[in-house]
């Protein structure tokens, strides 16, 4: 048997002890290896999704992480990437069970987004945006700012608050790192969310491009009103370091 085949047998058993025990390795030792691997993954997932974990019993949470550990082809040892893999597992592979909260996927996405924002590295090319130069600068969204839409009040969910129905209309947020390097969230109007999403999608844009796009989206509005409202929004976003210049 080749070394690669031995490795594969080893990892197959680590992921799921229902698989054959690798030849030449005793059961006790393999059980220790598996427990170490699983506990590391469980620790990463629990640290990334602390609120979600509190909504489950210890047995239910362990079963959920076990299913992820066994069935998902996770090929990264990096904490943030394991969190993303767990989110992908929930979104595309996991079948919701009766005890899972209806907001499970949205809460998981929100907690993952908080993690992404907390560790984001800002490009050295980006700099604070002077409010006086908004109309002439090249604009971009901070690397530590993300726009999201949720149908549940995710930022308030806890063991004591678990909504069973979605909101009447979705809410829009910007999750960002503030001046104190703390993760914060800002509730947005639908129009504000559109503007920030446009900047994020374009990577680099201008005040003129944003207002021109908005005028095409809302031809019933006067261009001067669009420009005034957009300028006010961008001034607020510049002060919070959400919109930067390049």
Helices and strands as residue ranges (DSSP letters): H 3-15, H 27-48, H 50-54, H 58-71, H 79-92, H 104-119, G 131-133, E 139-141, E 145-150, G 154-156, E 171-177, E 183-188, H 190-202, H 207-217, H 223-239, E 243-245
